[in-house]
Amino acid sequence: MGDSAEKQARPGFFKGVKSEFKKISWPDKQSTLKQSIAVVVISVVMGVIIAILDYIVMYGVDFLTSI
């Protein structure tokens, strides 16, 4: 019994997916490029900040353990 109800629900599901895909507003090429560059730049900057903090903490711990 459950199989027939499930088979009838699938076409409705795919109709819903199709209608939702029509509502999507895809960004243009220029906007995608700007956002991608922003992500890369922020990632590099955050990586540098984390590396600097890591070195500071590492030398701080070495200093404290050498006392």
PDB file of N, CA, C and O in Angstrom:
ATOM      1  N   MET A   1       0.809  -1.201   0.000  1.00  0.00           N
ATOM      2  CA  MET A   1       0.000   0.000   0.000  1.00  0.00           C
ATOM      3  C   MET A   1       0.852   1.265   0.000  1.00  0.00           C
ATOM      4  O   MET A   1       0.538   2.230  -0.696  1.00  0.00           O
ATOM      5  N   GLY A   2       1.915   1.256   0.773  1.00  0.00           N
ATOM      6  CA  GLY A   2       2.764   2.424   0.864  1.00  0.00           C
ATOM      7  C   GLY A   2       3.481   2.743  -0.434  1.00  0.00           C
ATOM      8  O   GLY A   2       3.803   3.901  -0.702  1.00  0.00           O
ATOM      9  N   ASP A   3       3.732   1.715  -1.245  1.00  0.00           N
ATOM     10  CA  ASP A   3       4.460   1.938  -2.494  1.00  0.00           C
ATOM     11  C   ASP A   3       3.655   2.758  -3.491  1.00  0.00           C
ATOM     12  O   ASP A   3       4.214   3.636  -4.148  1.00  0.00           O
ATOM     13  N   SER A   4       2.358   2.497  -3.624  1.00  0.00           N
ATOM     14  CA  SER A   4       1.565   3.234  -4.607  1.00  0.00           C
ATOM     15  C   SER A   4       1.420   4.697  -4.211  1.00  0.00           C
ATOM     16  O   SER A   4       1.449   5.573  -5.075  1.00  0.00           O
ATOM     17  N   ALA A   5       1.266   4.969  -2.940  1.00  0.00           N
ATOM     18  CA  ALA A   5       1.165   6.358  -2.483  1.00  0.00           C
ATOM     19  C   ALA A   5       2.486   7.075  -2.689  1.00  0.00           C
ATOM     20  O   ALA A   5       2.515   8.258  -3.031  1.00  0.00           O
ATOM     21  N   GLU A   6       3.585   6.349  -2.478  1.00  0.00           N
ATOM     22  CA  GLU A   6       4.904   6.946  -2.665  1.00  0.00           C
ATOM     23  C   GLU A   6       5.160   7.249  -4.136  1.00  0.00           C
ATOM     24  O   GLU A   6       5.742   8.286  -4.456  1.00  0.00           O
ATOM     25  N   LYS A   7       4.740   6.371  -5.030  1.00  0.00           N
ATOM     26  CA  LYS A   7       4.932   6.582  -6.471  1.00  0.00           C
ATOM     27  C   LYS A   7       4.114   7.762  -6.965  1.00  0.00           C
ATOM     28  O   LYS A   7       4.542   8.477  -7.871  1.00  0.00           O
ATOM     29  N   GLN A   8       2.947   7.973  -6.383  1.00  0.00           N
ATOM     30  CA  GLN A   8       2.128   9.110  -6.793  1.00  0.00           C
ATOM     31  C   GLN A   8       2.706  10.427  -6.277  1.00  0.00           C
ATOM     32  O   GLN A   8       2.486  11.474  -6.886  1.00  0.00           O
ATOM     33  N   ALA A   9       3.435  10.392  -5.173  1.00  0.00           N
ATOM     34  CA  ALA A   9       3.985  11.613  -4.596  1.00  0.00           C
ATOM     35  C   ALA A   9       5.208  12.105  -5.360  1.00  0.00           C
ATOM     36  O   ALA A   9       5.500  13.301  -5.335  1.00  0.00           O
ATOM     37  N   ARG A  10       5.921  11.226  -6.030  1.00  0.00           N
ATOM     38  CA  ARG A  10       7.159  11.630  -6.713  1.00  0.00           C
ATOM     39  C   ARG A  10       6.933  12.639  -7.830  1.00  0.00           C
ATOM     40  O   ARG A  10       7.676  13.618  -7.889  1.00  0.00           O
ATOM     41  N   PRO A  11       5.953  12.467  -8.724  1.00  0.00           N
ATOM     42  CA  PRO A  11       5.773  13.503  -9.749  1.00  0.00           C
ATOM     43  C   PRO A  11       5.454  14.870  -9.152  1.00  0.00           C
ATOM     44  O   PRO A  11       5.893  15.890  -9.682  1.00  0.00           O
ATOM     45  N   GLY A  12       4.707  14.905  -8.070  1.00  0.00           N
ATOM     46  CA  GLY A  12       4.412  16.176  -7.411  1.00  0.00           C
ATOM     47  C   GLY A  12       5.674  16.807  -6.836  1.00  0.00           C
ATOM     48  O   GLY A  12       5.837  18.027  -6.864  1.00  0.00           O
ATOM     49  N   PHE A  13       6.557  15.971  -6.319  1.00  0.00           N
ATOM     50  CA  PHE A  13       7.813  16.467  -5.768  1.00  0.00           C
ATOM     51  C   PHE A  13       8.644  17.126  -6.863  1.00  0.00           C
ATOM     52  O   PHE A  13       9.160  18.228  -6.680  1.00  0.00           O
ATOM     53  N   PHE A  14       8.772  16.448  -7.999  1.00  0.00           N
ATOM     54  CA  PHE A  14       9.590  16.999  -9.080  1.00  0.00           C
ATOM     55  C   PHE A  14       8.960  18.236  -9.697  1.00  0.00           C
ATOM     56  O   PHE A  14       9.679  19.115 -10.172  1.00  0.00           O
ATOM     57  N   LYS A  15       7.632  18.326  -9.701  1.00  0.00           N
ATOM     58  CA  LYS A  15       6.980  19.556 -10.161  1.00  0.00           C
ATOM     59  C   LYS A  15       7.330  20.713  -9.228  1.00  0.00           C
ATOM     60  O   LYS A  15       7.585  21.835  -9.665  1.00  0.00           O
ATOM     61  N   GLY A  16       7.334  20.404  -7.928  1.00  0.00           N
ATOM     62  CA  GLY A  16       7.676  21.427  -6.949  1.00  0.00           C
ATOM     63  C   GLY A  16       9.118  21.884  -7.098  1.00  0.00           C
ATOM     64  O   GLY A  16       9.408  23.075  -6.988  1.00  0.00           O
ATOM     65  N   VAL A  17      10.023  20.945  -7.349  1.00  0.00           N
ATOM     66  CA  VAL A  17      11.433  21.293  -7.547  1.00  0.00           C
ATOM     67  C   VAL A  17      11.576  22.175  -8.778  1.00  0.00           C
ATOM     68  O   VAL A  17      12.303  23.168  -8.757  1.00  0.00           O
ATOM     69  N   LYS A  18      10.885  21.813  -9.843  1.00  0.00           N
ATOM     70  CA  LYS A  18      10.964  22.597 -11.085  1.00  0.00           C
ATOM     71  C   LYS A  18      10.441  24.019 -10.868  1.00  0.00           C
ATOM     72  O   LYS A  18      11.037  24.978 -11.356  1.00  0.00           O
ATOM     73  N   SER A  19       9.341  24.157 -10.146  1.00  0.00           N
ATOM     74  CA  SER A  19       8.795  25.494  -9.911  1.00  0.00           C
ATOM     75  C   SER A  19       9.706  26.313  -9.005  1.00  0.00           C
ATOM     76  O   SER A  19       9.811  27.528  -9.172  1.00  0.00           O
ATOM     77  N   GLU A  20      10.365  25.664  -8.049  1.00  0.00           N
ATOM     78  CA  GLU A  20      11.297  26.387  -7.184  1.00  0.00           C
ATOM     79  C   GLU A  20      12.537  26.827  -7.952  1.00  0.00           C
ATOM     80  O   GLU A  20      13.069  27.907  -7.696  1.00  0.00           O
ATOM     81  N   PHE A  21      13.005  26.004  -8.891  1.00  0.00           N
ATOM     82  CA  PHE A  21      14.168  26.381  -9.692  1.00  0.00           C
ATOM     83  C   PHE A  21      13.872  27.597 -10.557  1.00  0.00           C
ATOM     84  O   PHE A  21      14.778  28.378 -10.849  1.00  0.00           O
ATOM     85  N   LYS A  22      12.635  27.770 -10.966  1.00  0.00           N
ATOM     86  CA  LYS A  22      12.268  28.941 -11.770  1.00  0.00           C
ATOM     87  C   LYS A  22      12.338  30.228 -10.946  1.00  0.00           C
ATOM     88  O   LYS A  22      12.487  31.317 -11.501  1.00  0.00           O
ATOM     89  N   LYS A  23      12.230  30.102  -9.618  1.00  0.00           N
ATOM     90  CA  LYS A  23      12.264  31.272  -8.737  1.00  0.00           C
ATOM     91  C   LYS A  23      13.673  31.732  -8.405  1.00  0.00           C
ATOM     92  O   LYS A  23      13.855  32.821  -7.861  1.00  0.00           O
ATOM     93  N   ILE A  24      14.673  30.917  -8.725  1.00  0.00           N
ATOM     94  CA  ILE A  24      16.049  31.244  -8.366  1.00  0.00           C
ATOM     95  C   ILE A  24      16.546  32.419  -9.201  1.00  0.00           C
ATOM     96  O   ILE A  24      16.345  32.467 -10.414  1.00  0.00           O
ATOM     97  N   SER A  25      17.193  33.356  -8.537  1.00  0.00           N
ATOM     98  CA  SER A  25      17.801  34.499  -9.211  1.00  0.00           C
ATOM     99  C   SER A  25      19.309  34.280  -9.221  1.00  0.00           C
ATOM    100  O   SER A  25      19.982  34.507  -8.216  1.00  0.00           O
ATOM    101  N   TRP A  26      19.832  33.842 -10.352  1.00  0.00           N
ATOM    102  CA  TRP A  26      21.255  33.534 -10.455  1.00  0.00           C
ATOM    103  C   TRP A  26      22.051  34.817 -10.658  1.00  0.00           C
ATOM    104  O   TRP A  26      21.626  35.688 -11.418  1.00  0.00           O
ATOM    105  N   PRO A  27      23.214  34.951  -9.984  1.00  0.00           N
ATOM    106  CA  PRO A  27      24.030  36.166 -10.158  1.00  0.00           C
ATOM    107  C   PRO A  27      24.684  36.194 -11.534  1.00  0.00           C
ATOM    108  O   PRO A  27      24.918  35.158 -12.156  1.00  0.00           O
ATOM    109  N   ASP A  28      24.969  37.407 -11.987  1.00  0.00           N
ATOM    110  CA  ASP A  28      25.633  37.534 -13.285  1.00  0.00           C
ATOM    111  C   ASP A  28      27.131  37.265 -13.133  1.00  0.00           C
ATOM    112  O   ASP A  28      27.636  37.097 -12.023  1.00  0.00           O
ATOM    113  N   LYS A  29      27.824  37.229 -14.261  1.00  0.00           N
ATOM    114  CA  LYS A  29      29.241  36.866 -14.273  1.00  0.00           C
ATOM    115  C   LYS A  29      30.087  37.856 -13.471  1.00  0.00           C
ATOM    116  O   LYS A  29      30.982  37.448 -12.731  1.00  0.00           O
ATOM    117  N   GLN A  30      29.814  39.128 -13.612  1.00  0.00           N
ATOM    118  CA  GLN A  30      30.585  40.168 -12.924  1.00  0.00           C
ATOM    119  C   GLN A  30      30.427  40.055 -11.409  1.00  0.00           C
ATOM    120  O   GLN A  30      31.406  40.157 -10.669  1.00  0.00           O
ATOM    121  N   SER A  31      29.220  39.848 -10.960  1.00  0.00           N
ATOM    122  CA  SER A  31      28.967  39.708  -9.526  1.00  0.00           C
ATOM    123  C   SER A  31      29.641  38.467  -8.963  1.00  0.00           C
ATOM    124  O   SER A  31      30.211  38.507  -7.873  1.00  0.00           O
ATOM    125  N   THR A  32      29.579  37.365  -9.702  1.00  0.00           N
ATOM    126  CA  THR A  32      30.226  36.130  -9.262  1.00  0.00           C
ATOM    127  C   THR A  32      31.731  36.311  -9.158  1.00  0.00           C
ATOM    128  O   THR A  32      32.345  35.824  -8.209  1.00  0.00           O
ATOM    129  N   LEU A  33      32.335  37.001 -10.115  1.00  0.00           N
ATOM    130  CA  LEU A  33      33.770  37.253 -10.104  1.00  0.00           C
ATOM    131  C   LEU A  33      34.164  38.101  -8.893  1.00  0.00           C
ATOM    132  O   LEU A  33      35.140  37.788  -8.212  1.00  0.00           O
ATOM    133  N   LYS A  34      33.416  39.167  -8.624  1.00  0.00           N
ATOM    134  CA  LYS A  34      33.713  40.034  -7.480  1.00  0.00           C
ATOM    135  C   LYS A  34      33.613  39.270  -6.165  1.00  0.00           C
ATOM    136  O   LYS A  34      34.469  39.410  -5.291  1.00  0.00           O
ATOM    137  N   GLN A  35      32.568  38.464  -6.030  1.00  0.00           N
ATOM    138  CA  GLN A  35      32.382  37.717  -4.790  1.00  0.00           C
ATOM    139  C   GLN A  35      33.458  36.651  -4.621  1.00  0.00           C
ATOM    140  O   GLN A  35      33.907  36.398  -3.503  1.00  0.00           O
ATOM    141  N   SER A  36      33.874  36.026  -5.715  1.00  0.00           N
ATOM    142  CA  SER A  36      34.928  35.011  -5.637  1.00  0.00           C
ATOM    143  C   SER A  36      36.258  35.636  -5.225  1.00  0.00           C
ATOM    144  O   SER A  36      36.989  35.070  -4.412  1.00  0.00           O
ATOM    145  N   ILE A  37      36.567  36.793  -5.781  1.00  0.00           N
ATOM    146  CA  ILE A  37      37.804  37.498  -5.418  1.00  0.00           C
ATOM    147  C   ILE A  37      37.757  37.894  -3.942  1.00  0.00           C
ATOM    148  O   ILE A  37      38.756  37.776  -3.232  1.00  0.00           O
ATOM    149  N   ALA A  38      36.599  38.362  -3.483  1.00  0.00           N
ATOM    150  CA  ALA A  38      36.460  38.757  -2.079  1.00  0.00           C
ATOM    151  C   ALA A  38      36.685  37.561  -1.155  1.00  0.00           C
ATOM    152  O   ALA A  38      37.332  37.699  -0.117  1.00  0.00           O
ATOM    153  N   VAL A  39      36.165  36.400  -1.514  1.00  0.00           N
ATOM    154  CA  VAL A  39      36.339  35.207  -0.698  1.00  0.00           C
ATOM    155  C   VAL A  39      37.809  34.807  -0.628  1.00  0.00           C
ATOM    156  O   VAL A  39      38.308  34.468   0.445  1.00  0.00           O
ATOM    157  N   VAL A  40      38.506  34.844  -1.762  1.00  0.00           N
ATOM    158  CA  VAL A  40      39.923  34.467  -1.788  1.00  0.00           C
ATOM    159  C   VAL A  40      40.748  35.449  -0.962  1.00  0.00           C
ATOM    160  O   VAL A  40      41.601  35.033  -0.178  1.00  0.00           O
ATOM    161  N   VAL A  41      40.507  36.735  -1.128  1.00  0.00           N
ATOM    162  CA  VAL A  41      41.275  37.751  -0.396  1.00  0.00           C
ATOM    163  C   VAL A  41      41.044  37.626   1.104  1.00  0.00           C
ATOM    164  O   VAL A  41      41.996  37.658   1.884  1.00  0.00           O
ATOM    165  N   ILE A  42      39.794  37.486   1.510  1.00  0.00           N
ATOM    166  CA  ILE A  42      39.500  37.361   2.939  1.00  0.00           C
ATOM    167  C   ILE A  42      40.111  36.086   3.504  1.00  0.00           C
ATOM    168  O   ILE A  42      40.600  36.084   4.634  1.00  0.00           O
ATOM    169  N   SER A  43      40.091  35.003   2.734  1.00  0.00           N
ATOM    170  CA  SER A  43      40.687  33.749   3.197  1.00  0.00           C
ATOM    171  C   SER A  43      42.189  33.899   3.407  1.00  0.00           C
ATOM    172  O   SER A  43      42.725  33.416   4.404  1.00  0.00           O
ATOM    173  N   VAL A  44      42.869  34.559   2.486  1.00  0.00           N
ATOM    174  CA  VAL A  44      44.315  34.761   2.617  1.00  0.00           C
ATOM    175  C   VAL A  44      44.619  35.652   3.820  1.00  0.00           C
ATOM    176  O   VAL A  44      45.531  35.358   4.594  1.00  0.00           O
ATOM    177  N   VAL A  45      43.871  36.724   3.981  1.00  0.00           N
ATOM    178  CA  VAL A  45      44.097  37.637   5.106  1.00  0.00           C
ATOM    179  C   VAL A  45      43.866  36.909   6.428  1.00  0.00           C
ATOM    180  O   VAL A  45      44.662  37.048   7.357  1.00  0.00           O
ATOM    181  N   MET A  46      42.800  36.145   6.520  1.00  0.00           N
ATOM    182  CA  MET A  46      42.531  35.401   7.754  1.00  0.00           C
ATOM    183  C   MET A  46      43.619  34.354   8.010  1.00  0.00           C
ATOM    184  O   MET A  46      43.999  34.127   9.159  1.00  0.00           O
ATOM    185  N   GLY A  47      44.117  33.720   6.957  1.00  0.00           N
ATOM    186  CA  GLY A  47      45.204  32.761   7.117  1.00  0.00           C
ATOM    187  C   GLY A  47      46.454  33.412   7.674  1.00  0.00           C
ATOM    188  O   GLY A  47      47.123  32.838   8.532  1.00  0.00           O
ATOM    189  N   VAL A  48      46.775  34.603   7.194  1.00  0.00           N
ATOM    190  CA  VAL A  48      47.947  35.333   7.687  1.00  0.00           C
ATOM    191  C   VAL A  48      47.750  35.724   9.148  1.00  0.00           C
ATOM    192  O   VAL A  48      48.668  35.590   9.957  1.00  0.00           O
ATOM    193  N   ILE A  49      46.562  36.203   9.485  1.00  0.00           N
ATOM    194  CA  ILE A  49      46.284  36.592  10.873  1.00  0.00           C
ATOM    195  C   ILE A  49      46.399  35.390  11.800  1.00  0.00           C
ATOM    196  O   ILE A  49      46.979  35.489  12.881  1.00  0.00           O
ATOM    197  N   ILE A  50      45.848  34.257  11.380  1.00  0.00           N
ATOM    198  CA  ILE A  50      45.918  33.052  12.215  1.00  0.00           C
ATOM    199  C   ILE A  50      47.357  32.583  12.353  1.00  0.00           C
ATOM    200  O   ILE A  50      47.756  32.138  13.429  1.00  0.00           O
ATOM    201  N   ALA A  51      48.147  32.671  11.287  1.00  0.00           N
ATOM    202  CA  ALA A  51      49.556  32.264  11.356  1.00  0.00           C
ATOM    203  C   ALA A  51      50.333  33.152  12.322  1.00  0.00           C
ATOM    204  O   ALA A  51      51.142  32.658  13.107  1.00  0.00           O
ATOM    205  N   ILE A  52      50.092  34.447  12.267  1.00  0.00           N
ATOM    206  CA  ILE A  52      50.778  35.372  13.180  1.00  0.00           C
ATOM    207  C   ILE A  52      50.390  35.074  14.627  1.00  0.00           C
ATOM    208  O   ILE A  52      51.254  35.022  15.503  1.00  0.00           O
ATOM    209  N   LEU A  53      49.113  34.880  14.877  1.00  0.00           N
ATOM    210  CA  LEU A  53      48.676  34.550  16.237  1.00  0.00           C
ATOM    211  C   LEU A  53      49.258  33.222  16.699  1.00  0.00           C
ATOM    212  O   LEU A  53      49.593  33.070  17.874  1.00  0.00           O
ATOM    213  N   ASP A  54      49.383  32.270  15.801  1.00  0.00           N
ATOM    214  CA  ASP A  54      49.950  30.975  16.139  1.00  0.00           C
ATOM    215  C   ASP A  54      51.414  31.126  16.565  1.00  0.00           C
ATOM    216  O   ASP A  54      51.835  30.535  17.560  1.00  0.00           O
ATOM    217  N   TYR A  55      52.181  31.908  15.821  1.00  0.00           N
ATOM    218  CA  TYR A  55      53.581  32.121  16.180  1.00  0.00           C
ATOM    219  C   TYR A  55      53.700  32.847  17.523  1.00  0.00           C
ATOM    220  O   TYR A  55      54.563  32.506  18.331  1.00  0.00           O
ATOM    221  N   ILE A  56      52.850  33.835  17.768  1.00  0.00           N
ATOM    222  CA  ILE A  56      52.891  34.561  19.037  1.00  0.00           C
ATOM    223  C   ILE A  56      52.591  33.610  20.198  1.00  0.00           C
ATOM    224  O   ILE A  56      53.305  33.612  21.201  1.00  0.00           O
ATOM    225  N   VAL A  57      51.554  32.810  20.068  1.00  0.00           N
ATOM    226  CA  VAL A  57      51.200  31.871  21.132  1.00  0.00           C
ATOM    227  C   VAL A  57      52.296  30.831  21.303  1.00  0.00           C
ATOM    228  O   VAL A  57      52.625  30.461  22.430  1.00  0.00           O
ATOM    229  N   MET A  58      52.868  30.350  20.195  1.00  0.00           N
ATOM    230  CA  MET A  58      53.921  29.344  20.270  1.00  0.00           C
ATOM    231  C   MET A  58      55.131  29.883  21.045  1.00  0.00           C
ATOM    232  O   MET A  58      55.656  29.198  21.923  1.00  0.00           O
ATOM    233  N   TYR A  59      55.574  31.100  20.727  1.00  0.00           N
ATOM    234  CA  TYR A  59      56.719  31.681  21.440  1.00  0.00           C
ATOM    235  C   TYR A  59      56.350  31.999  22.885  1.00  0.00           C
ATOM    236  O   TYR A  59      57.202  31.889  23.766  1.00  0.00           O
ATOM    237  N   GLY A  60      55.120  32.385  23.150  1.00  0.00           N
ATOM    238  CA  GLY A  60      54.673  32.637  24.513  1.00  0.00           C
ATOM    239  C   GLY A  60      54.706  31.368  25.359  1.00  0.00           C
ATOM    240  O   GLY A  60      55.155  31.386  26.506  1.00  0.00           O
ATOM    241  N   VAL A  61      54.232  30.277  24.789  1.00  0.00           N
ATOM    242  CA  VAL A  61      54.245  29.008  25.520  1.00  0.00           C
ATOM    243  C   VAL A  61      55.672  28.541  25.719  1.00  0.00           C
ATOM    244  O   VAL A  61      56.010  28.055  26.798  1.00  0.00           O
ATOM    245  N   ASP A  62      56.526  28.675  24.700  1.00  0.00           N
ATOM    246  CA  ASP A  62      57.944  28.294  24.849  1.00  0.00           C
ATOM    247  C   ASP A  62      58.604  29.121  25.946  1.00  0.00           C
ATOM    248  O   ASP A  62      59.383  28.591  26.739  1.00  0.00           O
ATOM    249  N   PHE A  63      58.298  30.413  25.996  1.00  0.00           N
ATOM    250  CA  PHE A  63      58.872  31.272  27.025  1.00  0.00           C
ATOM    251  C   PHE A  63      58.420  30.832  28.415  1.00  0.00           C
ATOM    252  O   PHE A  63      59.223  30.751  29.344  1.00  0.00           O
ATOM    253  N   LEU A  64      57.126  30.548  28.546  1.00  0.00           N
ATOM    254  CA  LEU A  64      56.600  30.150  29.852  1.00  0.00           C
ATOM    255  C   LEU A  64      57.116  28.798  30.301  1.00  0.00           C
ATOM    256  O   LEU A  64      57.316  28.588  31.497  1.00  0.00           O
ATOM    257  N   THR A  65      57.337  27.869  29.373  1.00  0.00           N
ATOM    258  CA  THR A  65      57.824  26.548  29.747  1.00  0.00           C
ATOM    259  C   THR A  65      59.317  26.554  30.013  1.00  0.00           C
ATOM    260  O   THR A  65      59.818  25.634  30.659  1.00  0.00           O
ATOM    261  N   SER A  66      60.048  27.556  29.540  1.00  0.00           N
ATOM    262  CA  SER A  66      61.491  27.612  29.760  1.00  0.00           C
ATOM    263  C   SER A  66      61.857  28.294  31.077  1.00  0.00           C
ATOM    264  O   SER A  66      63.020  28.272  31.479  1.00  0.00           O
ATOM    265  N   ILE A  67      60.902  28.883  31.735  1.00  0.00           N
ATOM    266  CA  ILE A  67      61.181  29.592  33.005  1.00  0.00           C
ATOM    267  C   ILE A  67      61.510  28.614  34.082  1.00  0.00           C
ATOM    268  O   ILE A  67      61.773  29.011  35.217  1.00  0.00           O
TER     269      ILE A  67
END
